[in-house]
Each structure stands twice: as structure tokens, then as C-alpha cells.
Amino acid sequence: MSKKYRQLKLWNKYRISNIPSLIFLDATTGKVVCRNGLLVIRDDPEGLEFPWGPKPFREVIAGPLLRNNGQSLESSSLEGSHVGVYFSAHWCPPCRSLTRVLVESYRKIKEAGQKFEIIFVSADRSEDSFKQYFSEMPWLAVPYTDEARRSRLNRLYGIQGIPTLIVLDPQGEVITRQGRVEVLNDEDCREFPWHPKPVLELSDSNAVQLNEGPCLVLFVDSEDDGESEAAKQLIQPIAEKIIAKYKAKEEEAPLLFFVAGEDDMTDSLRDYTNLPEAAPLLTILDMSARAKYVMDVEEITPAIVEAFVNDFLAEKLKPEPI
């Protein structure tokens, strides 16, 4: 195994999207203790909190939270609610666009009688910017002056970029880290609280996830009614099995699963990755490694998909360059 290949494996395993990144592991189990090691070193240079393991959300959020009218509430008021932890900043244009949609989503969810709260964790560069941005938000925020608590929340969820919306259940456990994608895909909030689907239909808003690690993408001819749904049903049992297997080990699944129909974005993806025009076409795309694996057969069956996935995970497939 080449040095470069080992490096790419590590990048994919830990979902590294920018550098420098420092991740702390438990040497006995190999499990991630902390994804944001650089923040740990900055916040705790003397190692007083070593070994820096994750703390429960309730403990990290403990303290006063603000409304934009200056009213202060204790974090205990979140008991029994789903919570969105919103990492965002006024200087970031994608954040401002998401905030406009999120304000409407928040209103719809509350009007439907759901117990839901959002907590803004600012990455603004000044308190004035924070106040200006927060004035547009109907939810709660960690006080800008409480830099330690904002930093602990960034550490807890290993935030590598903004905007990021983490959705938690009432016990403080993560439902999804892809709140941004969910909000943009479900503007009527019918699927709140957005439990992850094993197989996603590739769209403009979720295509960003193709950069997060290896993705199985089944391209289909979407002009044939029901083709996309049938493709999802075909992949779903295999996706569920893989997700359950890694969840039991408390690890993230090593593959995301997509079905792609025919549209401009899919055409761009085929062009960028230099894929044949065939449909159906079964692929695994690994953007960070600039590698692709292609299974071009006339009929895609569950057995073919499962064998393809297992061979990929066992490193038996030979990559072609993207």
C-alpha cells in the first residue's frame, strides 16, 4: 500500500475537508475522542481537561442563552425540545441565505406545535456584527462574549465549515449533521426532525456531500417514471445493512448512498468524473482521492450492488482516475 494511498484512506476515514486538522483518538479502541484538536490546544494549552473526550450537550450548553430583545433564559429551558445548533456568521454569504430560509422553517415547525429551538453559535468577527446578524433571528444564541462556550460547541461537533446546522433529539443526541441540506430540501418541514435517509436522491442542495468521502451513486434514466424510486428501493437494504453495521461499532458509515436521475447537475457530475452515458450505471465516486469505480452492466441487481460495495470495502476494486 503506497504512502499516498494510506494518506487518502485517513482523510476519508476521518472526513477531513480542510487543513490543518488535528484529531485525537483513544489508542485502545481507535475511536475518535475529539475532532477539533486545534481548538483544544488553543482553549486548554496546559491539558487540564485531558483526555478531551466529548461531553454531553446539556453540560456544554449549560449557562444563559439570549434572545435578540436582550431577554436571557437558562439552557434548562431546552428540556424536552428538539434543538438545532446553528454555526453561522454574518460575513459568510451562504450563511445569510440559509438564515433566511431557516427563519421560515423555524416558524412553520413552531406553528405545527412541535417543541423546537435553535441556538445560534456565532463565528462573527465582532460583537457589533453578531448583534446585527442576531437581530434577524427569532431564536436563541450563546452570548458572543462567552467565547469559551462557543469554542466548546465547535469542538463537541467537530465543526469544519459554516453554515452548519446540527439537529439534536430531546435527549441531546445527534439526529443529523446535515440540517442545512434538510432545510433546503424540505421547505415545508414535512420530514422534521429529519432523521437521515439511507439513500438520497442527488440534488443541487445535497451534492456538497459528494465531497465528504466515498459515495455510491446509481445513475438512472429518470425519464422513465418510477425508475428513481425503484433504484432507491434496490439500494436501500444494502445501505441500511452497512449503516447498521458501523453504527453498532459507533462509527460513521464508510459510504454515502445516492440515486441520480437526469438533470443538468447530474450531467455536470458525469462530465466532471468522465463517466460513460450509460443508464443504469453503478459507481463509487471518491472526490477527495480523485478516484472512481464503475460497474457498467445491463441490469443492476441487489446481489451486484452488494458484491460491488463489499469488494470496495475490502479494497479489492481497482480505482480509475477522475
C-alpha positions in Angstrom: 0.0 0.0 0.0 1.6 3.3 -1.1 2.1 6.2 1.3 -0.2 8.4 -0.7 -3.0 5.8 -0.6 -2.6 5.4 3.2 -2.9 9.2 3.5 -6.1 9.3 1.4 -7.6 6.4 3.5 -7.0 8.5 6.6 -8.5 11.6 5.0 -11.6 9.7 4.1 -11.9 7.8 7.4 -12.0 11.0 9.4 -13.9 13.1 6.8 -11.2 15.7 6.6 -12.3 18.7 4.5 -9.7 21.3 5.3 -6.2 21.6 6.9 -4.6 21.9 9.3 -6.8 19.3 11.2 -5.8 17.5 14.4 -7.9 14.6 15.6 -7.4 12.8 19.0 -8.1 9.0 19.2 -8.4 6.6 22.0 -5.3 4.4 21.4 -7.0 1.3 22.8 -10.3 1.4 20.8 -9.2 3.6 17.9 -12.4 5.7 18.4 -12.4 9.4 17.9 -12.1 11.3 21.1 -12.1 14.8 19.7 -12.2 16.1 16.1 -11.2 19.6 16.7 -7.8 19.1 18.3 -6.6 22.6 17.2 -9.3 24.2 19.3 -8.5 22.0 22.3 -4.8 23.1 22.2 -5.9 26.8 21.9 -8.5 26.5 24.7 -6.6 24.2 27.1 -2.9 24.6 26.4 -1.9 23.1 29.8 -4.0 20.0 29.2 -6.2 20.5 32.4 -9.2 18.8 30.6 -7.2 15.9 29.2 -8.2 13.5 27.6 -10.7 15.9 26.0 -13.4 13.3 25.4 -16.9 14.5 24.3 -19.2 15.9 27.0 -23.0 15.7 26.9 -24.7 18.5 25.1 -26.5 19.6 28.3 -23.2 20.1 30.0 -21.5 22.0 27.2 -24.5 24.3 26.6 -25.1 25.0 30.3 -25.5 28.7 31.1 -27.6 31.7 29.9 -28.9 32.0 26.4 -30.0 35.2 24.8 -33.0 36.4 22.7 -32.4 39.3 20.4 -34.6 41.5 22.6 -32.0 41.2 25.3 -34.0 38.7 27.3 -31.9 35.9 28.9 -33.0 32.3 29.5 -31.3 29.4 31.2 -30.3 26.5 29.0 -32.5 24.2 31.2 -35.5 25.7 29.2 -34.5 23.5 26.3 -35.6 20.3 28.2 -38.0 18.2 26.1 -37.2 20.1 22.9 -35.6 19.2 19.6 -32.7 21.6 19.2 -30.9 22.9 16.2 -27.3 24.1 16.9 -26.6 26.7 14.2 -23.0 27.6 13.4 -23.1 30.7 11.2 -21.7 34.2 10.7 -22.8 37.4 9.0 -19.7 37.7 6.9 -20.5 34.4 5.1 -23.0 34.8 2.2 -24.2 31.1 2.2 -24.9 31.6 5.9 -27.1 34.6 5.3 -29.1 32.8 2.6 -29.6 29.8 4.8 -30.7 32.0 7.7 -33.5 33.5 5.5 -34.8 30.0 4.8 -34.3 28.8 8.3 -36.4 31.7 9.8 -39.3 30.4 7.8 -38.7 26.7 8.7 -38.5 27.6 12.4 -41.8 29.5 12.2 -43.5 26.6 10.4 -42.2 24.0 12.9 -43.3 26.0 15.9 -46.7 26.7 14.3 -47.2 23.0 13.8 -46.9 22.6 17.6 -43.5 21.0 17.7 -41.1 21.6 20.6 -38.1 23.0 18.7 -35.5 25.6 19.5 -32.4 26.8 17.6 -29.2 28.1 19.2 -27.0 30.4 17.2 -23.3 29.8 17.8 -21.6 32.9 16.2 -18.4 32.9 14.2 -18.8 36.7 13.6 -15.6 38.8 13.9 -17.0 41.4 16.2 -19.8 41.8 18.7 -21.5 44.5 16.6 -21.6 42.1 13.6 -23.1 39.4 15.9 -25.8 41.8 17.2 -26.7 43.0 13.6 -27.0 39.3 12.4 -28.8 38.1 15.5 -31.4 40.8 15.2 -32.7 38.9 12.1 -33.1 35.7 14.1 -36.2 34.7 16.2 -34.4 32.0 18.2 -31.7 31.8 20.9 -27.9 32.5 20.9 -24.9 31.7 23.0 -23.7 35.2 24.2 -21.0 36.5 21.9 -18.8 37.3 24.9 -18.9 33.7 26.1 -16.1 32.6 23.7 -15.2 29.5 25.8 -18.7 28.0 25.4 -18.9 28.8 21.7 -15.5 27.1 21.3 -16.6 24.1 23.3 -19.6 23.7 21.0 -17.4 23.9 17.9 -15.2 21.2 19.5 -18.1 19.0 20.5 -19.4 18.7 16.9 -16.0 19.0 15.1 -17.2 21.9 13.0 -15.0 22.3 9.9 -17.0 24.9 8.0 -20.1 27.2 8.1 -23.0 27.3 7.8 -23.6 24.1 9.7 -26.9 23.1 11.4 -26.8 20.1 13.8 -30.2 18.8 14.8 -30.5 17.1 18.2 -33.2 15.0 19.7 -34.7 16.0 23.1 -32.0 13.8 24.9 -29.3 15.9 23.2 -28.2 13.1 20.7 -27.4 14.0 17.1 -30.2 13.2 14.6 -28.4 14.8 11.7 -25.3 16.9 11.0 -26.9 17.8 7.6 -29.5 20.2 8.8 -28.6 22.7 6.1 -29.3 20.2 3.3 -32.5 19.0 5.0 -33.9 22.6 5.5 -33.2 23.4 1.8 -34.7 20.2 0.6 -37.8 20.3 2.8 -39.0 23.8 2.9 -42.4 22.8 4.2 -40.7 20.9 7.1 -42.8 17.8 6.5 -40.0 15.5 7.4 -38.8 17.3 10.6 -36.7 16.4 12.6 -35.0 15.0 9.5 -33.8 11.5 10.5 -31.2 10.6 7.9 -32.4 8.5 4.9 -30.2 5.6 3.9 -30.4 6.6 0.2 -30.7 10.2 -1.1 -31.8 11.4 -4.4 -28.9 13.6 -5.7 -29.9 17.3 -5.8 -28.3 20.7 -6.0 -28.6 21.1 -2.3 -27.1 17.7 -1.2 -24.4 17.4 -3.9 -21.9 19.0 -1.4 -22.0 15.7 0.5 -20.2 14.1 -2.5 -17.0 15.8 -1.2 -17.3 14.3 2.3 -16.0 10.8 1.4 -16.7 7.9 -0.9 -20.2 7.8 -2.3 -22.1 5.1 -4.1 -24.1 6.8 -6.9 -26.5 4.8 -9.1 -27.3 6.8 -12.3 -30.7 6.0 -13.7 -32.8 7.2 -16.7 -35.3 9.4 -14.8 -37.5 9.9 -17.9 -38.9 6.5 -17.0 -41.5 7.1 -14.3 -40.7 5.3 -11.1 -37.1 4.5 -12.1 -35.6 6.6 -9.4 -37.9 5.2 -6.7 -37.2 1.6 -7.9 -33.5 2.3 -7.8 -33.7 3.6 -4.2 -35.7 0.5 -3.1 -33.0 -1.6 -4.7 -30.1 0.1 -2.9 -31.9 0.7 0.5 -31.5 -2.7 2.1 -27.7 -2.8 1.4 -27.3 0.8 2.6 -29.3 0.0 5.8 -27.1 -3.1 6.5 -23.9 -1.1 6.1 -25.1 1.8 8.2 -26.3 -0.6 11.0 -23.0 -2.5 11.0 -20.9 0.6 11.5 -23.4 2.2 13.9 -23.0 -0.9 16.1 -19.3 -0.1 16.2 -20.1 3.6 16.9 -18.5 4.6 13.6 -19.8 6.6 10.7 -20.6 4.5 7.6 -17.8 4.5 5.1 -20.1 5.2 2.2 -23.0 7.5 1.4 -25.6 6.2 -1.0 -27.3 8.2 -3.8 -29.5 7.8 -6.8 -29.0 10.3 -9.6 -31.6 11.0 -12.3 -31.2 13.0 -15.5 -30.7 16.8 -15.0 -28.1 19.5 -15.5 -26.3 18.8 -12.2 -26.1 15.0 -13.0 -24.8 15.8 -16.5 -22.1 18.1 -14.9 -21.1 15.4 -12.5 -20.8 12.8 -15.3 -18.7 15.2 -17.3 -16.5 16.1 -14.4 -15.9 12.5 -13.5 -15.7 11.4 -17.1 -18.4 8.7 -16.8 -20.0 6.8 -19.7 -23.5 7.9 -20.7 -25.0 4.5 -19.8 -28.0 4.2 -17.6 -28.3 2.4 -15.3 -24.7 2.9 -14.2 -23.4 1.9 -10.8 -20.4 3.9 -9.5 -18.5 4.7 -6.4 -17.0 8.2 -6.5 -14.3 9.3 -4.2 -13.8 13.0 -4.9 -11.0 13.6 -2.3 -9.0 10.7 -3.7 -10.0 11.7 -7.3 -10.9 8.1 -7.9 -13.9 6.3 -9.3 -15.1 2.7 -9.5 -17.5 1.8 -12.3 -19.8 -1.2 -12.7 -21.4 -0.9 -16.2 -23.8 -3.8 -16.6 -27.1 -4.1 -18.4 -29.1 -4.9 -15.3 -28.4 -3.8 -11.7 -29.5 -6.4 -9.1 -29.2 -6.3 -5.3 -26.6 -9.0 -5.5 -24.5 -7.0 -7.9 -24.7 -3.9 -5.7 -23.9 -5.8 -2.5 -20.9 -7.5 -4.2 -19.7 -4.1 -5.5 -19.9 -2.5 -2.1 -18.2 -5.4 -0.3 -15.4 -5.5 -2.8 -14.9 -1.8 -2.4 -14.8 -2.0 1.4 -12.4 -5.0 1.2 -10.2 -2.8 -1.2 -10.5 -5.4 -4.0 -11.5 -2.9 -6.6 -9.0 -1.0 -8.9 -9.7 2.7 -9.0 -9.7 4.7 -12.2 -8.7 8.4 -12.0 -11.3 11.1 -12.1 
